[in-house]
Amino acid sequence: MQYALLAYGYQNTRDAERPVESAIAAVLARPYVTGWARLHAGESAATVRSGDGGTLLTDGPFIETKEYLAGVIVIEADNLDGALAVARELQERRTGGAIEVRPILEAQFRGA
């Protein structure tokens, strides 16, 4: 099963410019990591919402917070315990922040 590890960090625009630390890079290079991406800081975000009969575009993330979504890592794991073990290993190599673990739904798109 695939899991998304959502890595949250503190607002520091320089973080996205730093190289990935070697201890973290070693985990990201393992075969069960199927993809990952680092994101720019929250102030670079734009949010599109529906409501009141239309859509609204706003600059910035959808909530005000000290932490922002810094990256997404997609892994293969047998179960939630396996995914949590990977998240725990990554978090031990980071300074602060948090990693949210969420199972990925299988694709259910049916083309026209």
C-alpha positions as CSV (number, residue, x, y, z in Angstrom):
1,M,0.0,0.0,0.0
2,Q,1.2,3.5,-0.7
3,Y,1.4,6.2,2.0
4,A,2.0,9.9,1.8
5,L,4.4,11.3,4.4
6,L,3.6,15.0,4.6
7,A,6.6,16.8,6.1
8,Y,5.9,20.0,8.0
9,G,8.6,22.5,8.9
10,Y,8.8,26.0,10.3
11,Q,8.5,29.0,8.1
12,N,12.0,29.5,6.9
13,T,12.3,30.4,3.2
14,R,16.0,29.4,3.2
15,D,15.1,25.7,4.0
16,A,14.0,25.0,0.4
17,E,17.3,26.3,-0.9
18,R,19.5,24.1,1.3
19,P,20.7,20.7,0.1
20,V,18.9,17.7,1.6
21,E,20.9,16.4,4.6
22,S,22.8,13.2,3.9
23,A,21.0,11.3,6.6
24,I,17.7,12.2,5.1
25,A,18.9,11.6,1.6
26,A,19.9,8.1,2.6
27,V,16.4,7.3,3.6
28,L,14.9,8.9,0.5
29,A,17.2,6.7,-1.7
30,R,15.7,3.5,-0.4
31,P,13.6,1.3,-2.7
32,Y,10.4,1.8,-0.8
33,V,10.4,5.5,-1.5
34,T,8.6,5.9,-4.8
35,G,8.8,9.7,-5.0
36,W,9.3,12.9,-3.1
37,A,9.3,16.6,-3.6
38,R,10.3,19.6,-1.5
39,L,8.0,22.6,-1.6
40,H,8.7,26.3,-1.4
41,A,7.6,28.1,1.8
42,G,3.9,28.8,2.4
43,E,4.0,32.4,1.2
44,S,4.6,31.2,-2.3
45,A,1.3,29.3,-2.2
46,A,-2.1,30.2,-3.8
47,T,-5.4,28.7,-2.8
48,V,-8.5,28.1,-4.9
49,R,-11.8,27.6,-3.0
50,S,-15.4,26.9,-4.0
51,G,-18.3,28.6,-2.3
52,D,-21.1,31.1,-2.6
53,G,-21.7,30.1,-6.2
54,G,-18.2,30.6,-7.5
55,T,-14.5,30.2,-6.9
56,L,-12.2,32.4,-5.0
57,L,-8.4,32.6,-5.5
58,T,-6.3,33.8,-2.6
59,D,-2.6,34.2,-2.2
60,G,-0.9,32.1,0.5
61,P,-1.7,28.9,2.2
62,F,-5.2,28.2,3.3
63,I,-4.5,28.6,7.1
64,E,-2.2,30.7,9.2
65,T,0.3,28.6,11.0
66,K,3.9,28.6,12.2
67,E,4.5,25.3,10.4
68,Y,4.0,24.8,6.6
69,L,3.9,21.8,4.3
70,A,7.6,21.5,3.3
71,G,7.5,18.3,1.3
72,V,5.7,15.2,0.3
73,I,7.2,11.7,0.3
74,V,5.4,8.7,-1.2
75,I,6.4,5.3,0.1
76,E,5.3,1.7,-0.2
77,A,4.7,-0.1,3.1
78,D,2.9,-3.3,4.1
79,N,0.7,-1.5,6.7
80,L,0.4,1.6,8.8
81,D,3.0,0.4,11.3
82,G,5.6,0.1,8.5
83,A,4.7,3.6,7.3
84,L,5.0,5.0,10.8
85,A,8.4,3.4,11.2
86,V,9.7,5.2,8.1
87,A,8.2,8.5,9.3
88,R,9.7,8.0,12.7
89,E,13.1,7.3,11.1
90,L,12.9,10.5,9.0
91,Q,11.7,12.6,11.9
92,E,14.7,11.5,14.0
93,R,17.0,12.9,11.3
94,R,15.2,16.3,11.1
95,T,15.2,19.3,13.4
96,G,11.7,20.1,14.5
97,G,8.6,20.0,12.5
98,A,6.3,17.0,12.1
99,I,5.5,14.2,9.6
100,E,1.8,13.4,9.0
101,V,1.2,9.9,7.6
102,R,-1.8,9.2,5.4
103,P,-2.7,6.2,3.2
104,I,-3.1,7.0,-0.5
105,L,-6.4,5.9,-2.1
106,E,-6.1,3.7,-5.1
107,A,-6.8,5.6,-8.4
108,Q,-10.5,5.5,-9.1
109,F,-10.5,7.8,-12.1
110,R,-12.5,6.5,-15.1
111,G,-11.7,8.3,-18.3
112,A,-14.5,9.4,-20.6
